[in-house]
Amino acid sequence: MKLEPVVWSLLDTDLYKFNMDQVIFHKHTDLSGEYYFRCRTPGVVFTPEMLDEINQQIDFLCALRFRKEELDYLRSIRFIKNDYVEFLRLWHPIRDYVETGLRSDGTLEIAVRGPLFSAMQFEIYLLEIVNEVYFRMRYDYTALEESAKARLDAKIRAFRDGTYTFSFAEFGCRRRLSRVWEDVVVRRLTSETENCVGTSNVYLAMKYGLKPIGTYAHEFVQMYQGIDSIPLAYTNHWALEDWYDEYRGDNGTALTDTVTTDLFLLDFNRAMVNNFNGVRHDSGDPFVWGEKMIAHYESYGVDPKTKLLLFSDSLDFDRAQALWEHFKDKAKVSFGIGTFCSNDTDEEALNIVIKLQTVNGKPVAKLSDTPEKSMCRDEEYLEYLKRSVAFRLNREKKKA
């Protein structure tokens, strides 16, 4: 291994991985899945040397186990249950579930296949590995870190002088410059400003005594598309039901855009509006989305000022400030800022993802509010899903 290990701890991941996995552990252990890597940034070339390093890093990852103090920390999180923690005592990443490859044009290929409760955990670890290997081996890392420090210094000054006035959480695991740099970012933002309220990184939350923050991801709703008994246009309904049954209003921020926000709102009924603390935005125009959510709350006679609007879609700090100014008097507002916290340098950050693509051998897909963010390896299925969503939306509109 040429580089230091990228992932030292199995807590070095986003909280929502544990949130979702606990539901799967309690309710859906029969599901298996396939995840695939994709780099959305054009022109990126991975080398054979990078692939070799990535494979060595994955080998190291799969030798890790949860330490006693890490399991004890998970138990201290109010909504993480003891039987799930005991499962994690036995669990570890299994190397056989991960395949990697390199096309002749330098396109990196990664696939993860296995039981969903295990395969889903690889996403953040693998993205952390790919990102750090690429930036350390492609560029002068010292120069990158110097530019990142200058930009972080400027952000901290902007919070101190009142240019930025919003509160936010650091969501930078998946596209961070490095493990070491994310640590610096979280430590400085939480100690040198009063605006960073926590981090999605569970290890750093434990290390610095911060609030670990996370909800659920698109894959959680997508997985219901692979369950035969659930109609495709009702996957949000069952995802919300299972989430509430697991957490009973604790840990209650709903993601709206897995199969479009318009469809989500059909299932975000009076009970769910009351049961969930708020909603998270991850695609489409955030201003339009926010106003739509406020109108939805008001249609049920709920004061939007009692509910959270959490924005997390490719945010930079100026964009977050603009959203804060627009919505601060209309609802509770917070932000999850990722890449512009953990990988803001003089070089363009990679737009890399690992997405769930099949469940129990059946294709699944995301239909976000930004069409180009949709990802599916089966175009025929994607069109079928679109038709299913459109059919229900049209039928419900006619009833209304």
matplotlib code that plots the C-alpha trace (Angstrom):
import matplotlib.pyplot as plt

x = [0.0, 1.7, -0.6, -1.7, -5.0, -7.9, -10.5, -9.2, -12.5, -15.9, -17.5, -15.9, -19.1, -22.4, -24.9, -27.7, -26.0, -26.6, -30.1, -31.2, -29.3, -31.1, -34.5, -33.3, -31.9, -35.3, -37.6, -35.9, -33.0, -34.3, -33.3, -30.1, -28.7, -26.3, -24.5, -22.5, -19.9, -20.2, -18.0, -20.2, -17.2, -16.2, -12.7, -11.5, -8.9, -7.9, -4.6, -3.7, -1.6, -4.6, -6.7, -4.0, -4.0, -7.8, -7.8, -5.2, -7.3, -10.4, -8.4, -7.5, -11.1, -12.3, -9.9, -11.5, -13.9, -15.9, -14.0, -15.7, -15.7, -17.2, -20.1, -20.6, -20.8, -23.5, -25.5, -25.4, -27.2, -30.8, -32.5, -29.9, -31.1, -29.0, -29.9, -28.6, -25.4, -24.9, -25.3, -22.6, -20.3, -20.4, -20.5, -17.6, -17.2, -16.7, -14.1, -15.9, -18.8, -16.7, -15.4, -13.2, -11.9, -10.5, -11.6, -9.0, -10.1, -9.4, -13.0, -13.1, -15.6, -16.8, -19.7, -20.9, -23.2, -24.6, -27.3, -28.6, -27.9, -24.2, -23.7, -25.2, -22.5, -19.7, -20.9, -19.3, -16.2, -15.5, -16.2, -13.8, -11.2, -11.6, -11.6, -8.5, -6.5, -7.3, -6.4, -3.2, -2.0, -3.2, -2.1, 0.4, -1.5, 0.4, -0.6, -4.2, -4.3, -2.8, -5.6, -8.2, -6.8, -7.0, -10.6, -11.5, -9.9, -12.1, -15.3, -14.5, -13.9, -17.2, -19.0, -17.2, -17.9, -21.6, -21.4, -22.8, -25.4, -26.9, -26.5, -25.4, -24.0, -20.8, -21.8, -18.5, -17.6, -18.2, -16.2, -13.6, -10.1, -8.8, -9.5, -7.0, -8.5, -12.1, -10.9, -9.4, -12.5, -14.9, -12.6, -12.1, -15.7, -17.1, -14.5, -14.0, -17.6, -20.9, -22.7, -21.6, -24.1, -22.7, -21.4, -22.7, -19.4, -20.0, -16.3, -15.7, -18.9, -17.6, -14.0, -15.1, -18.3, -20.5, -24.1, -24.1, -26.6, -28.4, -31.7, -32.0, -30.9, -32.6, -31.5, -33.9, -36.9, -35.5, -35.2, -39.0, -39.2, -37.6, -40.4, -43.0, -46.0, -45.5, -46.7, -43.9, -45.8, -46.4, -42.8, -42.6, -45.7, -44.1, -40.7, -42.4, -44.5, -41.4, -39.3, -42.0, -42.6, -38.8, -38.2, -41.6, -41.0, -37.4, -34.9, -37.7, -36.6, -38.0, -36.2, -38.7, -37.2, -36.5, -39.5, -40.2, -41.4, -44.9, -45.4, -43.9, -46.5, -49.3, -48.0, -46.9, -50.4, -51.6, -50.2, -46.8, -46.7, -47.3, -44.9, -41.9, -39.9, -39.2, -38.1, -34.8, -34.2, -31.7, -32.6, -34.5, -34.9, -34.5, -36.6, -39.5, -39.2, -39.2, -42.3, -44.0, -43.3, -44.5, -47.8, -48.2, -47.8, -50.3, -52.8, -53.0, -53.2, -49.6, -47.4, -44.3, -42.3, -42.6, -41.1, -37.5, -36.5, -33.1, -31.2, -28.4, -28.1, -24.6, -24.6, -21.9, -21.9, -23.2, -26.1, -26.9, -26.9, -29.4, -31.7, -31.5, -32.4, -35.4, -36.8, -35.6, -38.9, -41.1, -39.8, -37.0, -34.1, -30.8, -28.2, -26.0, -22.9, -20.6, -18.0, -17.7, -16.7, -14.4, -13.0, -12.9, -9.5, -8.1, -8.9, -12.4, -13.9, -15.0, -18.7, -18.7, -21.6, -22.3, -26.0, -28.3, -29.3, -31.0, -32.9, -33.5, -32.5, -35.0, -33.9, -34.5, -34.1, -34.2, -36.4, -35.2, -36.5, -33.3, -33.7, -30.0, -29.4, -31.6, -29.5, -30.6, -28.8, -32.1, -33.7, -36.8, -37.4, -36.8, -39.5, -41.8, -41.2, -41.8, -45.2, -46.2, -45.5, -47.3, -50.3, -50.7, -50.2, -52.8, -55.3, -54.9, -55.3, -58.5, -59.8, -58.9]
y = [0.0, 3.2, 5.6, 5.6, 3.8, 6.0, 4.4, 3.6, 3.1, 1.6, 4.6, 6.8, 6.9, 8.9, 8.4, 7.7, 4.4, 3.1, 4.7, 2.8, -0.4, -0.7, -0.6, -3.2, -5.4, -5.3, -5.6, -6.6, -9.0, -11.0, -8.3, -8.4, -5.6, -4.4, -1.1, 0.5, 3.3, 6.2, 9.3, 12.1, 14.5, 14.3, 13.6, 11.9, 9.2, 6.6, 4.8, 1.2, 2.4, 4.1, 1.0, -1.1, 1.4, 1.4, -2.4, -2.4, 0.2, -2.0, -5.0, -2.9, -1.8, -5.4, -6.3, -3.7, -4.5, -2.3, -1.5, -1.7, 2.1, 2.6, 0.2, 1.9, 5.2, 3.9, 2.7, 6.2, 7.5, 7.7, 5.9, 3.2, 0.0, -2.5, -5.6, -3.8, -2.8, -6.4, -7.3, -4.8, -6.5, -9.5, -7.6, -6.6, -5.6, -8.7, -8.4, -10.8, -8.4, -5.8, -6.0, -3.4, -2.8, -0.3, 0.2, 1.0, 4.7, 5.0, 4.7, 3.2, 0.4, -0.7, -3.1, -4.2, -7.2, -8.9, -8.9, -5.4, -5.0, -5.6, -4.3, -0.9, -0.1, 0.0, 3.1, 5.8, 3.8, 3.2, 6.8, 8.0, 5.6, 6.5, 10.3, 10.3, 7.9, 10.0, 13.4, 12.2, 10.4, 12.8, 16.2, 17.8, 17.0, 19.6, 22.4, 21.1, 21.2, 24.8, 26.0, 24.2, 25.9, 29.3, 28.8, 27.4, 30.4, 32.7, 30.8, 31.1, 34.9, 35.2, 33.6, 35.7, 39.0, 38.3, 37.6, 34.2, 33.9, 30.4, 27.2, 24.0, 20.5, 19.2, 16.5, 15.9, 12.2, 11.0, 13.5, 14.7, 15.6, 13.2, 11.7, 14.1, 17.2, 16.4, 16.1, 19.5, 21.0, 19.6, 20.6, 24.1, 24.8, 23.6, 25.3, 28.6, 29.3, 28.9, 28.0, 24.4, 22.3, 18.8, 16.4, 13.4, 11.6, 9.4, 8.9, 12.6, 13.2, 10.7, 12.2, 15.8, 15.3, 16.6, 15.8, 13.1, 14.2, 12.1, 11.0, 8.5, 8.3, 7.6, 3.9, 3.4, 4.3, 2.6, -0.7, -1.0, -1.1, -4.6, -5.9, -7.7, -6.9, -3.1, -1.1, 1.1, 4.3, 3.5, 3.0, 6.3, 5.2, 2.0, 3.7, 6.3, 3.7, 1.5, 4.5, 5.8, 2.3, 1.9, 5.4, 6.6, 10.2, 10.2, 10.7, 12.0, 14.0, 12.7, 12.8, 13.9, 13.4, 9.7, 9.3, 13.0, 15.4, 15.6, 11.9, 12.1, 14.7, 12.2, 10.0, 12.7, 12.8, 14.4, 11.5, 11.7, 15.5, 15.2, 12.3, 13.7, 16.7, 18.0, 17.3, 17.2, 18.7, 17.1, 18.0, 20.6, 24.3, 24.7, 27.9, 26.3, 23.1, 25.1, 27.1, 23.8, 22.2, 25.3, 25.2, 21.5, 22.0, 24.9, 22.8, 20.6, 23.5, 23.0, 26.0, 25.6, 27.4, 24.3, 22.1, 21.8, 22.5, 20.8, 21.7, 19.5, 19.6, 20.6, 23.6, 26.2, 28.8, 31.7, 29.6, 28.5, 32.1, 33.1, 30.2, 31.2, 34.8, 33.6, 31.0, 32.0, 33.7, 31.0, 27.7, 26.1, 26.0, 24.2, 23.0, 20.0, 21.1, 18.5, 19.1, 22.8, 21.9, 18.9, 19.3, 23.0, 23.4, 25.0, 21.8, 20.7, 18.1, 14.8, 14.2, 10.5, 8.3, 4.7, 3.9, 1.0, -0.5, -3.8, -5.4, -9.1, -9.2, -6.5, -3.1, 0.0, 3.6, 7.2, 9.7, 12.9, 16.5, 17.1, 14.6, 14.3, 13.0, 10.0, 6.8, 3.4, 0.7, -0.6, 2.1, 0.0, -0.2, 3.5, 4.3, 1.9, 3.6, 7.0, 5.8, 4.3, 7.6, 9.6, 7.3, 7.7, 11.5, 11.9, 9.6, 11.5, 14.8, 13.7, 12.6, 15.9]
z = [0.0, -1.2, 0.7, 4.3, 4.9, 3.8, 6.2, 9.6, 11.3, 10.3, 11.9, 9.2, 7.2, 7.1, 9.9, 7.4, 6.5, 10.1, 10.1, 6.9, 7.8, 11.1, 9.3, 6.8, 9.7, 11.4, 8.4, 5.1, 5.6, 2.6, 0.1, -1.9, -4.0, -6.6, -6.5, -9.3, -9.4, -11.8, -12.3, -13.6, -14.2, -17.9, -18.9, -15.7, -16.3, -13.7, -14.1, -13.4, -10.5, -9.0, -9.5, -7.7, -4.8, -4.6, -4.4, -1.6, 0.3, -0.1, 1.2, 4.3, 4.7, 4.8, 7.5, 9.9, 12.7, 15.0, 18.2, 21.6, 22.1, 18.6, 19.4, 22.8, 21.0, 18.6, 21.6, 23.0, 19.9, 21.1, 18.2, 17.5, 19.1, 21.0, 18.9, 15.8, 17.6, 18.6, 14.9, 14.0, 16.6, 14.2, 10.9, 8.7, 5.1, 2.9, 0.1, -2.2, -2.5, -4.4, -7.9, -9.6, -13.1, -15.5, -19.1, -21.8, -21.7, -18.0, -16.8, -13.3, -12.8, -9.3, -8.5, -5.1, -4.9, -1.8, 0.9, 1.1, 4.8, 4.0, 0.4, 1.2, 3.8, 1.1, -0.6, 1.6, 2.3, -1.4, -2.4, 0.3, -1.0, -4.7, -4.0, -1.8, -4.1, -7.1, -5.6, -3.9, -7.0, -9.7, -8.1, -5.8, -2.6, -0.6, -3.0, -2.9, 0.9, 0.9, -1.5, 0.6, 3.8, 2.2, 1.2, 4.6, 6.3, 4.1, 5.0, 8.7, 8.3, 6.5, 9.5, 12.0, 10.1, 9.5, 5.8, 6.5, 9.2, 8.6, 10.5, 8.8, 9.2, 7.5, 5.0, 3.3, 3.7, 0.2, -1.8, 0.7, -0.3, 2.3, 5.7, 7.3, 5.7, 6.6, 10.2, 10.0, 8.4, 11.0, 13.9, 12.7, 11.6, 14.9, 17.1, 15.3, 14.4, 16.1, 12.9, 12.3, 14.3, 13.6, 11.0, 9.1, 9.8, 12.7, 13.6, 13.7, 15.7, 18.3, 18.2, 18.8, 20.8, 18.1, 17.0, 14.3, 11.7, 9.0, 7.6, 4.8, 1.2, -2.1, -2.0, 1.0, -1.1, -4.2, -2.5, -2.2, -6.0, -5.7, -3.5, -5.6, -3.4, -3.6, -6.6, -8.0, -7.5, -3.8, -2.7, -0.8, 1.1, 2.4, 3.0, 5.2, 7.0, 7.8, 8.8, 11.2, 12.6, 13.3, 14.8, 16.0, 15.1, 16.3, 13.5, 11.3, 8.3, 5.0, 1.6, -1.0, -4.5, -5.0, -7.4, -7.7, -5.0, -6.5, -6.0, -2.5, -1.5, -2.3, 0.5, 2.8, 4.3, 7.5, 9.6, 8.0, 8.1, 11.9, 12.4, 10.6, 11.8, 8.4, 4.8, 2.9, -0.6, -2.9, -6.5, -8.5, -7.8, -4.0, -3.9, -5.8, -3.7, -0.4, -1.3, -2.4, 0.9, 2.8, 0.8, 1.6, 5.3, 5.2, 3.3, 6.5, 8.8, 10.0, 10.8, 8.5, 11.2, 13.3, 10.5, 9.1, 5.5, 5.1, 1.9, 0.8, -3.0, -4.2, -1.9, -1.6, 1.1, -0.9, -2.2, 1.4, 2.5, -0.2, 0.7, 4.4, 3.6, 1.6, 4.0, 7.5, 8.4, 6.8, 8.3, 10.3, 7.9, 7.9, 5.4, 4.8, 2.9, 1.5, -1.2, -0.5, 3.1, 2.5, -1.0, -2.0, -3.7, -6.8, -8.7, -9.6, -7.2, -8.7, -9.0, -8.1, -7.0, -6.1, -6.7, -6.0, -9.3, -8.6, -5.7, -5.6, -9.3, -10.4, -11.6, -9.5, -10.3, -9.0, -10.7, -9.1, -9.7, -11.8, -14.7, -15.4, -11.9, -12.6, -12.9, -14.1, -16.1, -17.6, -19.8, -20.4, -16.7, -16.2, -18.8, -17.1, -13.7, -15.3, -16.7, -13.3, -11.5, -14.2, -14.1, -10.3, -10.4, -13.2, -11.4, -8.1, -9.8, -11.3, -7.9, -6.5]

ax = plt.figure().add_subplot(projection="3d")
ax.plot(x, y, z, "-o")
ax.set_aspect("equal")
plt.show()
